[in-house]
Amino acid sequence: MAGHSKWANIRHRKERQDKKKGKIWSKCSKAIMAAARSGGGDPETNLTLRYAIDEARYANMPKDTIQRAIDKGSGAADGAGFEENAYEGYGPGGVAIIVDALTDNKTRTVNDLRFIFSKAGGTLGNAGSVAFMFETKGRIFIEADKTTEEQLKEVALEAGAEDIEAPEGEGDDAGMWVITTERTDYHTVRQALEKAEIEVSEGGIDKIPNVIAKPTPEEATKLMNLIDAIEDNEDVQKVYHNLDEDMAAEAEG
């Protein structure tokens, strides 16, 4: 069972998110409102809303804040006009970057991103310029002591999971089980885990690189500064890149 992510890199990503918790909650609220506005406020029938709520929960957003965002999107104009767009480009060292945005003004967003890329020595490209280097997959993370390989084989693989990566390390550093699915199977596998009462720590739809970039340490540091600047933009929801994860962790020190 080959994996796509190491526990050290998952923890590194969580630490990055914790530093930006307030901004992340704002982005989650925006995604929930837009999803509720376009598909209704019931996550059982609105899969996009279900994903958005999951993301908010993983970011430790309070339940009442999530519900207010659902109510606002379902019954007011606040969620209207938002459109999902993906932007592609290259950062320092030729590292591929994909930016998922939710915006009510595409012109503003693309101009802002073009400036951010250019200032950091990167280039905002055309649609399709780097997408071929990524695969869209579902990923589910479960703490090491919450389940066993035998149970995951029985539940997750039977439900359609594509791959299971075993935790690394021991004790507090034992890490997590990482389950990979096709995008279309993510919800089914997630439901099967919930039905089996296996506690999920995090999950969602990710763009996973199939080509890994290893620039110089200096370029890696510039790249991570660029990622930070992109993530600070209010229209940006997620940023994906193909920089080697160990280099990313070292670049942020």
C-alpha positions as CSV (number, residue, x, y, z in Angstrom):
1,M,0.0,0.0,0.0
2,A,1.8,3.1,-1.2
3,G,1.0,6.5,0.2
4,H,1.0,10.1,-1.0
5,S,1.7,11.9,2.2
6,K,3.8,11.5,5.4
7,W,2.6,12.4,8.8
8,A,5.4,15.0,9.2
9,N,4.0,16.8,6.2
10,I,0.4,16.6,7.3
11,R,1.4,18.1,10.7
12,H,3.4,20.8,8.9
13,R,0.3,21.8,6.9
14,K,-1.8,21.9,10.1
15,E,0.7,24.2,11.7
16,R,0.5,26.5,8.7
17,Q,-3.3,26.5,9.0
18,D,-3.2,27.3,12.7
19,K,-1.2,30.4,12.1
20,K,-4.0,31.7,9.8
21,K,-7.0,30.4,11.6
22,G,-9.0,33.6,11.4
23,K,-8.5,34.0,7.7
24,I,-9.3,30.3,7.1
25,W,-12.6,30.6,9.0
26,S,-13.5,33.5,6.8
27,K,-12.7,31.5,3.7
28,C,-14.7,28.5,5.0
29,S,-17.7,30.8,5.7
30,K,-17.6,32.1,2.2
31,A,-17.5,28.6,0.7
32,I,-20.4,27.5,2.9
33,M,-22.5,30.5,1.9
34,A,-21.8,30.1,-1.8
35,A,-22.6,26.4,-1.7
36,A,-25.8,26.9,0.3
37,R,-26.9,29.7,-2.0
38,S,-26.4,27.6,-5.1
39,G,-27.6,24.2,-3.9
40,G,-29.7,24.7,-0.8
41,G,-28.9,24.4,2.9
42,D,-29.2,20.7,3.4
43,P,-25.8,19.0,3.3
44,E,-27.5,15.6,2.8
45,T,-28.6,16.7,-0.7
46,N,-26.0,19.3,-1.4
47,L,-22.6,17.5,-1.7
48,T,-20.7,20.8,-2.3
49,L,-22.1,22.1,1.0
50,R,-21.2,18.9,2.8
51,Y,-17.6,19.3,1.6
52,A,-17.5,22.9,2.7
53,I,-18.9,22.1,6.1
54,D,-16.3,19.3,6.5
55,E,-13.5,21.7,5.7
56,A,-14.9,24.1,8.3
57,R,-15.1,21.4,11.0
58,Y,-11.5,20.4,10.3
59,A,-10.5,24.0,10.8
60,N,-12.2,23.9,14.2
61,M,-14.9,26.4,13.2
62,P,-17.7,26.5,15.9
63,K,-21.0,24.8,15.0
64,D,-23.0,28.0,15.5
65,T,-20.6,29.9,13.1
66,I,-21.1,27.2,10.5
67,Q,-24.9,27.3,10.9
68,R,-24.9,31.1,10.5
69,A,-23.0,30.8,7.3
70,I,-25.5,28.1,6.0
71,D,-28.5,30.3,7.0
72,K,-27.0,33.4,5.4
73,G,-26.3,31.6,2.2
74,S,-29.7,29.9,2.1
75,G,-31.8,32.9,2.8
76,A,-29.9,36.0,1.8
77,A,-28.0,37.5,-1.1
78,D,-24.7,37.3,0.6
79,G,-23.8,34.0,-1.0
80,A,-24.9,35.0,-4.5
81,G,-22.5,36.0,-7.3
82,F,-19.6,33.8,-6.2
83,E,-18.0,31.8,-8.8
84,E,-15.4,29.0,-8.5
85,N,-12.3,29.4,-10.7
86,A,-8.9,27.7,-10.8
87,Y,-5.8,29.6,-11.8
88,E,-2.5,28.0,-12.8
89,G,1.1,29.2,-12.8
90,Y,4.7,28.6,-12.0
91,G,6.6,29.8,-9.0
92,P,10.4,30.2,-8.3
93,G,12.3,27.2,-9.5
94,G,9.6,26.2,-11.9
95,V,7.4,24.8,-9.2
96,A,3.8,24.3,-10.5
97,I,1.0,26.0,-8.6
98,I,-2.8,25.7,-8.8
99,V,-5.0,28.2,-7.0
100,D,-8.7,27.5,-6.3
101,A,-10.6,30.7,-5.8
102,L,-14.1,31.7,-5.0
103,T,-14.8,35.2,-6.3
104,D,-17.5,37.7,-7.2
105,N,-15.1,39.6,-9.4
106,K,-12.9,37.5,-11.7
107,T,-11.1,40.5,-13.1
108,R,-10.0,41.7,-9.6
109,T,-8.9,38.2,-8.7
110,V,-6.8,37.5,-11.8
111,N,-5.2,40.9,-11.6
112,D,-4.4,40.4,-7.9
113,L,-2.9,36.9,-8.5
114,R,-0.9,38.1,-11.5
115,F,0.7,40.8,-9.4
116,I,1.4,38.4,-6.5
117,F,3.0,35.9,-8.9
118,S,5.1,38.5,-10.7
119,K,6.3,40.2,-7.5
120,A,7.6,36.8,-6.2
121,G,9.4,35.9,-9.5
122,G,6.6,33.6,-10.7
123,T,4.3,33.6,-13.7
124,L,0.5,33.2,-13.8
125,G,-0.2,30.9,-16.8
126,N,-3.1,29.8,-18.9
127,A,-5.6,27.1,-18.1
128,G,-4.1,23.7,-18.5
129,S,-0.5,24.9,-18.2
130,V,0.2,22.9,-15.0
131,A,-3.0,20.9,-14.3
132,F,-1.6,17.9,-16.1
133,M,1.0,17.5,-13.2
134,F,-1.8,16.9,-10.7
135,E,-4.4,14.3,-10.0
136,T,-7.7,15.2,-8.3
137,K,-8.3,12.6,-5.5
138,G,-10.2,12.3,-2.2
139,R,-8.0,11.9,0.9
140,I,-9.1,10.9,4.4
141,F,-6.9,11.1,7.5
142,I,-7.4,9.0,10.6
143,E,-5.3,9.0,13.7
144,A,-3.2,5.9,14.2
145,D,-4.9,4.6,17.3
146,K,-8.4,5.0,16.0
147,T,-8.5,2.0,13.7
148,T,-6.4,-0.9,12.4
149,E,-5.3,-2.0,8.9
150,E,-7.6,-5.0,9.0
151,Q,-10.6,-2.8,9.8
152,L,-9.7,-0.3,7.1
153,K,-9.3,-3.0,4.5
154,E,-12.7,-4.3,5.5
155,V,-14.5,-0.9,5.5
156,A,-12.6,1.5,3.3
157,L,-11.4,-0.8,0.5
158,E,-14.8,-2.5,0.4
159,A,-16.4,0.9,0.0
160,G,-14.1,1.7,-3.0
161,A,-11.0,3.3,-1.5
162,E,-8.0,3.2,-3.9
163,D,-5.1,3.1,-1.4
164,I,-4.3,3.0,2.3
165,E,-1.0,4.3,3.7
166,A,0.0,3.1,7.1
167,P,1.1,5.5,9.9
168,E,4.7,6.2,10.4
169,G,6.6,6.4,13.7
170,E,5.4,5.4,17.2
171,G,3.7,6.8,20.2
172,D,2.8,10.5,19.8
173,D,4.5,10.6,16.5
174,A,2.7,7.6,15.1
175,G,1.0,9.8,12.6
176,M,-2.1,8.9,10.6
177,W,-3.7,6.5,8.3
178,V,-4.1,8.1,4.9
179,I,-6.9,6.8,2.6
180,T,-6.9,7.8,-1.0
181,T,-10.0,7.6,-3.2
182,E,-11.2,8.6,-6.6
183,R,-13.0,11.9,-6.4
184,T,-16.3,10.2,-7.2
185,D,-15.8,7.6,-4.4
186,Y,-14.8,10.0,-1.6
187,H,-18.3,10.5,-0.2
188,T,-19.1,6.8,-0.3
189,V,-15.9,5.9,1.5
190,R,-16.3,8.6,4.1
191,Q,-19.9,7.5,4.8
192,A,-18.7,3.9,5.2
193,L,-16.1,5.0,7.8
194,E,-18.7,7.0,9.7
195,K,-21.1,4.1,9.7
196,A,-18.4,1.9,11.1
197,E,-17.8,4.6,13.8
198,I,-14.2,5.2,12.7
199,E,-13.3,8.7,13.7
200,V,-12.0,10.8,10.8
201,S,-9.6,13.6,11.6
202,E,-9.6,15.4,8.3
203,G,-10.6,14.8,4.7
204,G,-11.5,16.4,1.4
205,I,-10.8,16.6,-2.3
206,D,-7.2,17.4,-3.0
207,K,-5.0,18.0,-6.1
208,I,-2.1,15.6,-5.6
209,P,1.1,16.2,-7.7
210,N,2.3,13.3,-9.9
211,V,5.5,15.2,-10.7
212,I,7.6,16.5,-7.8
213,A,9.8,19.6,-8.1
214,K,13.1,19.9,-6.2
215,P,14.5,23.4,-6.8
216,T,17.3,25.0,-4.8
217,P,16.8,25.7,-1.1
218,E,16.7,29.4,-1.9
219,E,14.0,28.9,-4.6
220,A,12.1,26.8,-2.2
221,T,12.1,29.6,0.4
222,K,10.9,32.1,-2.2
223,L,8.2,29.6,-3.3
224,M,6.8,29.3,0.2
225,N,6.7,33.0,0.6
226,L,4.7,33.2,-2.6
227,I,2.3,30.5,-1.3
228,D,1.8,32.6,1.9
229,A,1.1,35.7,-0.2
230,I,-1.4,33.8,-2.4
231,E,-3.2,32.3,0.6
232,D,-3.6,35.8,2.2
233,N,-5.8,36.8,-0.8
234,E,-9.4,36.9,0.4
235,D,-10.6,35.3,-2.9
236,V,-8.3,32.3,-2.6
237,Q,-9.7,29.0,-1.1
238,K,-6.8,26.5,-1.6
239,V,-3.4,26.5,-3.0
240,Y,-1.7,23.4,-4.4
241,H,1.9,23.0,-5.5
242,N,4.4,20.3,-6.4
243,L,7.3,21.3,-4.3
244,D,8.9,18.4,-2.5
245,E,7.2,18.4,0.9
246,D,10.4,17.9,2.9
247,M,11.8,21.0,1.2
248,A,8.6,22.9,1.9
249,A,8.9,22.1,5.6
250,E,12.6,23.1,5.7
251,A,11.9,26.3,3.8
252,E,9.5,27.4,6.5
253,G,11.9,26.3,9.2
